[in-house]
Amino acid sequence: MITKNRCPQTTRRHFLKTSAGLFALGATAQSFSILPARAATASLLSPPNEKIQKAREVALSVLKPSQKDLDHGLELHANSLVFESYGFSPRCALDGDAFRAAVEAGASDAELVDLREEMSMTRCATNAGERKEFLEAFRAAGVTCIFQNAGEEGNDPLRLMKRLARFTFTTDVMRDEFFKAVKPDDIVAAKKQGKLCLYFTGNGVPLRQQWNNVRDELGFIRIFHQLGIRMMHLTYNRRNPLGDGCGEPNDGGLSDFGRAAIEEMNRVGVIVDVAHSGWRTSLEAAKASKKPMVASHTTAAALHRHFRGKPDEVIRAICDTGGLAGVCCIPRFLGGAGDIAVFLNHIEHIVKKFGADHAAIGTDVAYSSRNEEAERKKVPKRADGRSALSLSGARWEHLWPPDEGKPASHAEQSLAWTNWPLFTVGMVQRGFKDDDIRNILGGNVLRVARANFTCEK
């Protein structure tokens, strides 16, 4: 690890104080490309609310960057295309009054779970306060595009379609400033125009589940691609007809049907994602794919052996396709303290072992609206005394092996989604080249997206 000079606490406080005024003057992400370097960096470090500011202070207390590294990192972040390899746009607060009315009307558990999720994904399009919170958090992160989780885990097309519909609705309503990217060039255009966008991924391959023949069974891959899905998980933690997930105790690898699915994904233009697949399944998928594929949000198992990470052999196979490994921000997956410093260790491992052209960041975390707590207080308990907000139970995708990780108390805040600018500062501290950082921030994901994209078949 390369270390640099540390700045004292007083320097950080001074910088936060002086930069706040620049943010108030309108130095938003829209104007980064034309702002002087100092103003651009000030805008990124001056958070729009106390929640974001607290997370920044926690991360800074871990990183302790010099003023030079801080300035350079923030300027570099502001002027880079930041394209997250997998994640979630900021989550909105629920509408407590509407949710209470549903509870009192006797809505079923399934209806309440769906309503809660819908509100978290769409209220930024229908409520002015939530839209303001949403956009401020997005711009504070300095992210242009997220490879957005837009499909509920599983293989049922109707189940997968729910999140896709919600994010399609949100981006349709907010299209003037926040839109659905259809092709990779849309993302580049968004950066130039100071806009925000999502590129859609689904958490499963949609299957007809009629099992008449392979061709018919895989027909929904093309349909979902036409609806905007550009990446799909082969498996999600558990076994399915394509292969074994990372949560299975015995990884049987990729099935023949899984190979047929990869062939169809390659043909249609859908990126193969093995983030939640078993190690053998991931390795065999990499050998089967004819186009660059990914583990969009994972960790380096060489640093911490966790079933959601990938060993070097698997990462190497993914890289050999021209693909990438995106490092996530889940503390217990990272091991040790599980904070921003450990997160950077995983990025550094991938860069040193496989090259900077194969690393990315897929946080797998989201910013949550500050209004959530107040809205939750409006929701009554069910007649049987159960909370109406915790009804998902032991869902299939939550069937995980034992996980004994014990990250530090500050870990989660240090890796807050809005701390993206400080991820860049951390890479600067470690001596990464500017071009390599730009690729890690988004260039590599853009390259893989372009290598897979087609609209001709």
N, C-alpha and C positions, 0 to 999 in steps of 0.2 A: 504494500500500500504506500502511495506517495502522500506525504503530508506537507502542508504549507503553514505559513504563519497564522496565528489565531488572533482575532480581533477581540478586544475587551468588551464586556457587557455595555459599557457606556457608549461605545461606537455604534452598537446595534440600536440602542435606544435613540441615539441622536439621528441615525438614518431613518428609523421609523417615523420619528417626529417631523423631520424636515420633508420627508416624502409625502406625508399625508396632505399637505397643502397642494402639491402637484396633482394628486388624484382628484382633489376637489375641483381643480381647474379644468378637469375633463381630459386628462391624459389617459384615455382608455386604450384597450387593446386595438381599437380601430385605427389609432393614430401612431402606433409604435414605429411603423416603418419610416415615418418622417420626423419623429421626435429626435432631439439631440440625445446622445447616449445616456446622459445623466437623468433626463426626464423620463426616458423609457424605463430605466431600471427603477426609478422612484415609483413609477406607476405600478409596477409589478409587486413591489414590496410594501406598498401602502394599501392594506386590505380594506374593503368596504364595510366590514363589521368586526365586532370583537371576537366572534367565533373563529373567523379566519385568521385574525391577528394573533390569537392565542396559539393556534397551531403553528404559525410561522415562528413565533418566539421559542416554542418547544424544539422545533427542528434546528433553529439557529443555535440553541444552547448545546445541541449535539455536534453540529458541524463546526462551529466557531471559525467561520471563514475570515480571512483578512479582508480589508476594505477593497483591495484590488481584485481579489477573486470574486467577492460579492458583486461588485460593479460589472465585471466582465461577464460573469455567469448570467446575471439578470438581463444585460444587454443582448447576449447571445440567445437567451431564451425568447426574448421579445421579438427578435428578428428571424427566428427559425419557424419553419412549419412544424407544428407539434401535432402529431397524429398518433393517438393512443391505440395500441394493438388490441386492446379489449377492455371494456369498462362500462360505466354507467354515467349518463348525464345527471346533473344535480337532481335530487329527489325533492319533490314538493311535499308540503304539509297536507294532511288530509283536511277535508271540510268537516269539522266536528259536528256541526248542526245536521248536515245531510247524513252523516254516518249514524248519528244518534237516531234519526228518523227511521233509518233502515233497520236498526236493531229493534226499535220499538214496534216496527211493523212485522217483526218476526222473520226477518231474512235468515236464510240458512247459513251454516258455517261457510259453505263454498261461495255463496253470494257475497258474504262479508269479506272473505279473502280476496275475491276478484275486485270488489269495490275499493278496498284499501289499495291494491296494486294500481288500479286504474287512476285513482286520485294522485298517487305519487308520481305517475308518469305524464299526466295530462293537465293538471291544474295550472301549470305555467302558461298554458295556452288559453285558459278561461278566467283566470283571476289576476288582476293587475299587481297585487302585492307579491304573489308567488312568482309572477313573471320577472319582476324587478329582482327578487332574491336569486332566481335562477340565472339570469344574465350576469349579475354581479359576480356570482361564484364562478361561472364559466370563464369570464374575462380575468378574474383574479388568478385563475389557474394558468392563463396564457395558452390554452389549448384551442386549436382550430377545429379539429375533428376527433371524434371518438368512434372506434369500432364498437358500436352499441349493441349490447345484449338485447335483441329484439325478438326473442323466441323463448317461451317457457320450456324448461328442461323436459326432454322426451322426444318421441317420434310420431305422435299423433298430430296430423296436419292442423286440426282444429285447435288443439292446445297450443301449438306453435304459433298459430295465427293471431292469438290474442294480443301479445305484446307488439307484434308487427303492426297490428291495427292501431294500437294506442300511440306508438311513435310516429306512424304515418299521419295520424290525425294531428298530433302536436306539431310536427314539422310543416304540415300543410297550413295550419293556422298561423304559425310564426314565420312563414317562409321568407319574409322580407329581411329578417336578421338571423334566422336559424332554420336551416333547411335540410332535407334528405339529399345526400350526395348520391347520384346515380352512377357516375363513372369517376375514376381517379382524378381526372382533370378538373372536376367540380371542386375538389378539395383544394387544389392549388389556386383556383379562382377565388375561393372563399377567403384564403389568407390574403390575397392581393386586395380584396374588397373590404377587408375587416369584418367579415361575417363568420358565423359559426355553423357547423354542420355535423351530421351523423352519417356513418357508413354502417349498414346493418349486418349483423351476424345473428345466426340462430343457434340455439343450444341443443340442436339435434338435427339429424337428417329426416325429413318428412317421409313417412312410409305409408302406402295405402293400407297395408296390413290385410290384404286379401289373399296374397301368396299364390296368385295364379301363375305368374312368370316374372322373371327378374326385370325385364324391360318395363312392364306395367308397374311393378312395385316401386321402381325408382322414378316414375314419371313426375312426381311432385318436386323433384330437385329443380327441374327446369321452371316449373310454375312459380316456385318460391324465388328463384333467381329473377324472374320477370317482375315479381312483386318488390324486389329491391334487396333481397338477401344475398350477400357477397361472400359469406364464410359460414361454415357449419361445423359443429362438434361431431366427430365420429361417434363418440360415446360420452355419457355423463355419469361418471363415478362407477356405475354398475354395468353389468353385462347386457348387451342387446344383440340383435341378429348380425350386426356388423363386426363386433369384437368385444373385448373386455375393457371395462372402465378401471380407473386407478384405484377404486375401492375394493376390487375383488381380491380375495386372498390368493387365488390361483389364476394368474394371467395366462389365458389360453391363446392370446394373440388375435390376429385379424382373421376373420372368416373369409371364405370364398365370396360370399355375398358382400362383405366389406370391401373386397378388392373391386368388385363390380361397381360398388357405390363410388369409390375413389375415381375409377375410370370415367364415370358419368359426371362427377363433379369437375374433373379436369376438362372434360369436353364442353360442359355448359359454361364454365368460368367461375366456379365456386371454390374458394380457398379451403383446403382440408386443414382442420384444426384438431390437434390431439392433446389439448391442455388437460382434459379430464380423462384421458385414456391411459390404460396400463402401459408399463414400460415396453413389454414385448409387442403389444398392439401398436404402440407409437412407432417402434423400430420398423415393424413390417409395413406399416402405412407409409413411412418415408421411403422405403424401398419400392413401394408400389406406385407412388405418385410420380407423374411425369412433369408436374409443374411445382414451383416453389410452394411449400406447405409450412405450417407453423405450429408451435405450442404457444398460444397467444398470451397466456397469463400463467406462468409457472415459476419455478426456482431451480437453482443448480443443486442437484442432490449430492454432488461432490462436496459441497459445503455443509449441507444439512440433509440427512437422509429422511425425506418425507415423501409419502406416496403421491403428493401433488407436485413434487419436483420431478426433474428428469436427470438421469445419470448422463455422464459425458458421452457414452456410446450413442445414446438416443439423440442428444443435441447435435452430435457430429453428423448423424444420418439426416437429420432435419436440415442442417446447414448444407449438406451435400446436394440437396434438392434446390438450393438457392434461397432457402427459407430462413426463418428466424425463431428465436426464443424470446418471448416478452416476459420480463420479470414483474411479478405481482407485488402488492403492498399488504399482504396478509401476514401479520407478525409471526404467528405460530408456524406458518409454512417456511419462514426464513430461518428460524432457529436462533439460538442465543438470545440477545436482548430484543431481537426482532424489530429494531428501529431503523431510522433512515441510514445510519452508518452500515448496518448489516445488509440492508437492501442494496446499497452501493457496492458492497463486497460481491454480491451475486452478479451484478452487472459487470463488474471488473473481471470476475472469473470468466464469464462468457467472452468478453472482449479479448482477454489475454489468450484464452484457449482456442477460440474459434474465429476471432476477428470482429472488428467493430461493425462490419457489414451484416452481421447476423444477430445483433442484439436490439431489443426494443423494450418499451415499458407498457405493460398492460395491467394497470393498478388493481382492477377487480374490486375497487371501493368507490364510494360515491359521497358527495357532499349532501347533507340533509338540511332542509330548511329550518331556520331558527324558530319558525312559527309552529313547528310540530308539537312541542310540549304543551302549549296553550290549547291547541285544537284537541289533543288527546284527552285533556281534562273534561271536555264536553261529552265524552262517550260514556254511557252507563254500562254497568255489567249486565250480562245476560241474566235471564230469570233464574238460571241454575247457579248463579254466582261466578261463572267463568268470565274472564276478560273477553270482550268482543274484539279485541285487537291482537289476540294471540291464539288463533284457532287453527293454524296450519298443522299442528301435531307432528308426528314422526313421518313426514313425507318421504316418498321413495328416494328422492335425490339426496336426502339428508342422512341416509343410511351409510355412515362413515365408519372406518376402522377407528380404534382408540387413538386419540391424539393427545399427547401429554405435554405439548409445548407450553412453556410458561414465560411469555415475553415480559419485558420490563413495563412498568406502569405508564411510561411516557411513549411507548412504541407506537400505539395507534395514532396519537395526535401528531407525532413527528412525521407520519406517513399519510397525513390527511390529503385528500385528493387536491385540494387547493394549494398544496405545497409543491406542485409541479415546478415552479421556478427555482425552488431550492434543490430539486433533484439535479437540475442543470448546474447550479452552483457547486454541488458536491462533486460532479464529474470534473468541473474545472479544477477544483482543489486537488483532485487525484492525477492531474496532469494529462487528461484526455485531450487530444487534438480537437480543435473547433469543428473541423469537417466530420470527425468521428461522432462528436456530440450531436451535430445536426442530423446525422443518419440515425442515431439511436433515438432521438426525439421524434422522428417522423419519416425521415428519408427512406429507411429500410422498409417500413410498412407500406409506404407509397410504391416502392419498387415492386414488392410482392403483389400488391393490388393490381398494378399495371401488368405484371407478368401473367396474371390469371384472368384479367378482365376480357370479356368478349360480349358482343351483343348481336352476333351474326348467326348464331345457331339456334 
